[in-house]
Amino acid sequence: MFLPYLQSKINHSWVDPTKLNDDKKLLYQYKLAWAFAKAAEEILSFVQEAEVTGTKLLKKQRGEEIDKLRTSLS
């Protein structure tokens, strides 16, 4: 549920210029939308990296993935 929300904010963050009558407000809204999309992108990246790390740790715990450095030193 969180993943589709973040992806939507990354890919579909735009401002409707017809709702704003002031250029300063429009520019502020564009910057705000851009910043929100960038933050969502960073959160998504963090979650994906944590998922990969967690998967690797589970495989290592089960003995499915062998630490090559540890075995070469043994």
N, C-alpha and C positions, 0 to 999 in steps of 0.2 A: 504494500500500500504506500509506503514511503518512497520507494524507488520510482514508481510512475509519477508521483508528485514532483520529485526533484527533476526528473527528465523533462517533464512538462514545463517547469519553470526555466530550465536551461534553454529549451528549444522554442518556447512560445512567450517569452517576456517582451512585450512591446507596449507602447503607449498609444492611446487613441488621441491624436492631436486635435480632433474636432471637439473634444470635451474641455480643452484648455484655451483660454483666450490670451494668455500672457506667455511670451517667449521664454522668460526666466523660469516660470513654472513648468513649461514644457521641457526645457533643458534639464531641470531638476528631476522631473519624472523619468526622463530617459536615463539619466545617471543612476537613479534609484533602481530602475528595472535592470540596468546592466550590472550593478553591484549585487543585486539579489541573484541574478543568473550566475555570476561568478562564484558567489558563496555556495549556491546549490551545487555547482560543478565541483568545488573543493570538497564539500561534504560527501558527494557521490564518490569521488576518487578515494577519499579516506575509507569509506565503507567497503569499497571494492578491494582495497589493499588489505584491510582487516580480514575480509572474507578469505582471500588467498592465503594470508598468514595462518589463519585458523585451520584451513584445510590442510596445509603443510604440516602443522603441528599435530593434527589428528592422525595423519598418515604416519608421521614419525612415531607417535605413541603406539600405534597398532603394529609397527614394524614393517609397514609397506614402503616406507622411504628410508633409505639408509644414508647416514651422514658419511659422505665419501672422505672427508678430511679426518674424521675420527677413526675410520677403519684403516686408512693409510698410515696413521700414526701408531696403530696397535701392533 
